[in-house]
């Protein structure tokens, strides 16, 4: 499994995987068969999945270099081909109120009009593959990061990079705090760490580590209340840190 995206109400979730599929799940703990449906259409592993804010549209990113738009019935409604999308593997996607974002191994982040799905802007400031995207509350900022070990914070409204944070390893996952302009970044390296940044003040808040662990960091996510941050690691462990603003 490569990525998971859930609804804010916690009733449903999407997952994507190296088996080239996307799956829609019912999170009711009393449901004996939680799988609702499987989305089939990509020709290579699926790296990223995201719902639109109204949960009517799903966007996916794959190593077949394509982005796809789906409805919740599992029907593919549109495919972005290489001539209008990325020229290497697509690795991450995100959906804002008025736009969608995609990132790829070509080091480019693309901003798409969410109504016409035409590309409106490219951010080419990364120097290596981009593995992660995240949107801040109310879409004020988006963050991107990957193999160049730099988190870039960008204003989608002004369409310019406003700040960069250098970290000690490859960035595998990013997530904004649900209420604050804080950003958590998961670093892949052994002895991996979650770096927390205050985007508005352009400052580091904390570095959260797991002592004496050879595991690689894979994913990071804030809880909805924003008091704790969760990190997922290659040894199957999930570590939890409590954060205070």
C-alpha positions as CSV (number, residue, x, y, z in Angstrom):
1,X,0.0,0.0,0.0
2,X,1.4,3.4,-1.0
3,X,-1.1,6.0,0.3
4,X,-4.3,6.4,2.2
5,X,-6.8,9.3,2.2
6,X,-9.9,9.5,4.5
7,X,-13.0,11.6,4.8
8,X,-13.0,14.1,7.6
9,X,-16.1,12.4,9.1
10,X,-14.1,9.2,9.3
11,X,-16.7,7.1,7.6
12,X,-14.8,6.1,4.4
13,X,-11.2,5.9,3.2
14,X,-9.3,5.4,-0.1
15,X,-6.1,3.4,-0.5
16,X,-3.8,2.9,-3.4
17,X,-1.2,0.3,-3.9
18,X,1.6,-1.3,-6.0
19,X,-1.0,-3.8,-7.3
20,X,-2.1,-0.9,-9.6
21,X,-5.5,-0.5,-7.9
22,X,-7.3,2.0,-5.8
23,X,-9.8,0.8,-3.2
24,X,-12.7,2.5,-1.4
25,X,-13.3,1.3,2.2
26,X,-16.2,1.5,4.7
27,X,-14.7,2.3,8.1
28,X,-17.7,1.1,10.1
29,X,-16.1,-1.3,12.7
30,X,-19.2,-3.5,12.6
31,X,-18.9,-4.1,8.8
32,X,-17.6,-7.6,8.2
33,X,-16.7,-6.8,4.5
34,X,-15.3,-3.2,4.5
35,X,-14.2,-3.1,0.9
36,X,-16.8,-1.2,-1.1
37,X,-15.2,-1.3,-4.6
38,X,-11.9,-1.5,-6.5
39,X,-10.8,1.1,-9.1
40,X,-8.9,-0.5,-12.0
41,X,-7.3,1.4,-14.8
42,X,-3.7,2.3,-14.1
43,X,-1.0,0.2,-15.8
44,X,1.6,0.6,-13.1
45,X,1.7,1.0,-9.3
46,X,-0.5,3.8,-7.9
47,X,1.4,6.2,-5.7
48,X,-1.1,8.8,-4.6
49,X,-4.8,9.3,-4.1
50,X,-6.9,12.2,-3.0
51,X,-10.6,13.2,-2.7
52,X,-11.9,16.6,-3.8
53,X,-13.1,18.7,-0.9
54,X,-16.8,17.8,-1.7
55,X,-15.7,14.1,-2.0
56,X,-17.3,13.8,-5.4
57,X,-14.1,13.4,-7.4
58,X,-11.0,11.3,-6.8
59,X,-7.6,12.0,-8.4
60,X,-4.8,9.3,-8.6
61,X,-1.1,9.4,-9.5
62,X,0.8,6.4,-10.9
63,X,4.1,5.2,-12.2
64,X,2.4,4.9,-15.6
65,X,3.0,8.7,-15.7
66,X,-0.7,9.3,-15.8
67,X,-3.1,11.2,-13.5
68,X,-6.7,9.9,-13.5
69,X,-10.0,11.4,-12.3
70,X,-12.7,9.0,-11.0
71,X,-16.1,9.2,-9.5
72,X,-17.0,7.3,-6.4
73,X,-18.5,4.5,-8.5
74,X,-15.0,3.6,-9.7
75,X,-15.5,5.0,-13.2
76,X,-12.5,6.8,-14.7
77,X,-13.7,10.1,-16.2
78,X,-10.5,11.5,-17.5
79,X,-6.9,10.6,-18.0
80,X,-4.0,13.1,-18.2
81,X,-1.6,11.8,-20.7
82,X,2.2,12.5,-20.9
83,X,1.8,15.5,-23.2
84,X,-0.2,17.4,-20.7
85,X,1.0,15.8,-17.5
86,X,4.4,14.7,-16.1
87,X,7.2,13.2,-18.2
88,X,8.2,10.7,-15.4
89,X,6.4,8.8,-12.7
90,X,3.7,10.7,-10.9
91,X,4.2,10.4,-7.2
92,X,1.7,12.5,-5.2
93,X,-1.6,14.5,-5.6
94,X,-3.7,16.9,-3.5
95,X,-7.0,18.6,-4.0
96,X,-7.8,22.2,-3.0
97,X,-11.1,24.1,-3.3
98,X,-10.3,25.6,-6.7
99,X,-7.3,23.6,-7.9
100,X,-5.6,20.2,-7.8
101,X,-1.9,19.6,-7.4
102,X,0.3,16.8,-8.8
103,X,4.0,16.0,-8.3
104,X,6.4,13.7,-10.0
105,X,9.8,12.2,-10.4
106,X,10.5,14.9,-13.0
107,X,10.9,17.3,-10.0
108,X,7.9,19.3,-11.1
109,X,4.8,20.3,-9.1
110,X,1.8,21.1,-11.4
111,X,-1.3,23.2,-10.5
112,X,-4.5,22.3,-12.3
113,X,-7.8,24.2,-12.6
114,X,-10.2,21.9,-10.8
115,X,-13.1,22.8,-13.1
116,X,-11.5,22.6,-16.5
117,X,-8.6,20.4,-15.3
118,X,-6.2,22.4,-17.5
119,X,-2.7,23.0,-16.2
120,X,-2.3,26.6,-15.0
121,X,1.2,26.7,-13.5
122,X,4.3,24.6,-13.0
123,X,6.7,24.9,-10.0
124,X,10.2,23.8,-11.1
125,X,12.2,24.7,-8.0
126,X,13.0,21.1,-6.9
127,X,16.2,19.5,-8.1
128,X,15.2,15.8,-7.7
129,X,12.0,13.7,-7.6
130,X,9.1,15.0,-5.5
131,X,7.5,12.4,-3.3
132,X,5.1,14.3,-1.1
133,X,2.5,17.1,-1.2
134,X,0.3,18.7,1.4
135,X,-2.2,21.6,1.6
136,X,-2.6,23.9,4.6
137,X,-5.9,24.9,6.1
138,X,-8.0,27.0,3.7
139,X,-5.4,26.3,0.9
140,X,-3.2,29.3,2.0
141,X,0.0,27.3,1.3
142,X,1.0,24.0,-0.2
143,X,4.2,22.1,0.7
144,X,6.3,19.8,-1.4
145,X,9.3,17.7,-0.7
146,X,11.3,14.7,-1.9
147,X,14.8,13.5,-2.8
148,X,16.4,16.9,-2.8
149,X,15.9,17.0,1.0
150,X,14.2,20.4,0.9
151,X,10.6,21.2,1.9
152,X,9.3,24.1,-0.3
153,X,6.3,26.1,0.9
154,X,4.4,27.8,-1.9
155,X,1.5,30.3,-2.2
156,X,-0.9,28.9,-4.7
157,X,-2.6,32.3,-4.9
158,X,0.6,34.2,-5.7
159,X,2.1,31.2,-7.5
160,X,5.5,31.6,-6.0
161,X,7.7,29.7,-3.5
162,X,7.8,31.7,-0.2
163,X,10.3,29.6,1.9
164,X,12.3,26.5,2.0
165,X,13.3,24.2,4.9
166,X,16.4,22.0,4.5
167,X,16.2,18.6,6.3
168,X,18.6,15.7,6.8
169,X,17.1,13.1,4.5
170,X,14.7,12.2,1.8
171,X,11.2,13.5,2.5
172,X,8.5,10.8,2.2
173,X,5.4,12.4,3.6
174,X,4.0,15.8,4.6
175,X,1.0,16.9,6.5
176,X,-0.3,20.3,7.7
177,X,-1.7,20.8,11.2
178,X,-5.6,20.9,10.9
179,X,-5.8,24.3,12.6
180,X,-2.4,25.9,12.6
181,X,0.1,26.7,9.8
182,X,2.4,24.0,11.2
183,X,3.8,21.4,8.8
184,X,5.1,17.9,9.7
185,X,7.6,16.3,7.4
186,X,8.6,12.6,7.7
187,X,12.3,11.9,6.8
188,X,13.1,8.5,5.4
189,X,16.7,7.9,6.7
190,X,17.4,5.3,9.4
191,X,16.8,6.8,12.8
192,X,14.1,8.7,11.0
193,X,12.6,11.8,12.3
194,X,9.5,13.9,12.0
195,X,10.4,17.6,11.6
196,X,7.7,20.1,12.5
197,X,7.9,23.6,11.1
198,X,6.0,26.8,11.8
199,X,5.3,28.0,8.2
200,X,4.0,31.4,9.0
201,X,7.0,32.3,11.1
202,X,9.5,30.3,9.0
203,X,10.8,28.5,12.0
204,X,11.5,25.0,13.3
205,X,9.2,23.9,16.1
206,X,10.5,20.4,16.9
207,X,12.4,17.3,15.7
208,X,10.7,14.1,16.8
209,X,12.9,11.0,16.8
210,X,12.7,7.3,17.6
211,X,15.8,6.3,19.6
212,X,17.9,3.3,18.6
213,X,15.6,2.4,15.7
214,X,17.0,1.3,12.3
215,X,13.6,1.7,10.7
216,X,12.9,4.1,7.8
217,X,10.2,6.8,8.1
218,X,7.3,6.4,5.6
219,X,4.4,8.5,6.5
220,X,3.2,11.2,8.9
221,X,-0.3,12.5,9.8
222,X,-1.9,14.9,12.4
223,X,-4.9,13.8,14.3
224,X,-8.1,15.9,13.5
225,X,-7.7,17.7,16.9
226,X,-4.1,18.6,16.1
227,X,-2.8,17.6,19.5
228,X,-0.9,14.5,18.4
229,X,1.1,13.6,15.3
230,X,1.5,10.0,14.1
231,X,4.5,8.5,12.2
232,X,4.6,5.3,10.3
233,X,7.8,3.3,9.9
234,X,9.2,0.5,7.8
235,X,9.3,-2.0,10.7
236,X,5.5,-1.8,11.0
237,X,5.5,0.5,14.0
238,X,3.4,3.6,14.4
239,X,4.8,6.2,16.9
240,X,2.8,9.0,18.4
241,X,4.0,12.3,19.8
242,X,1.9,14.8,21.7
243,X,2.4,18.4,20.5
244,X,1.5,21.7,22.2
245,X,1.1,25.0,20.3
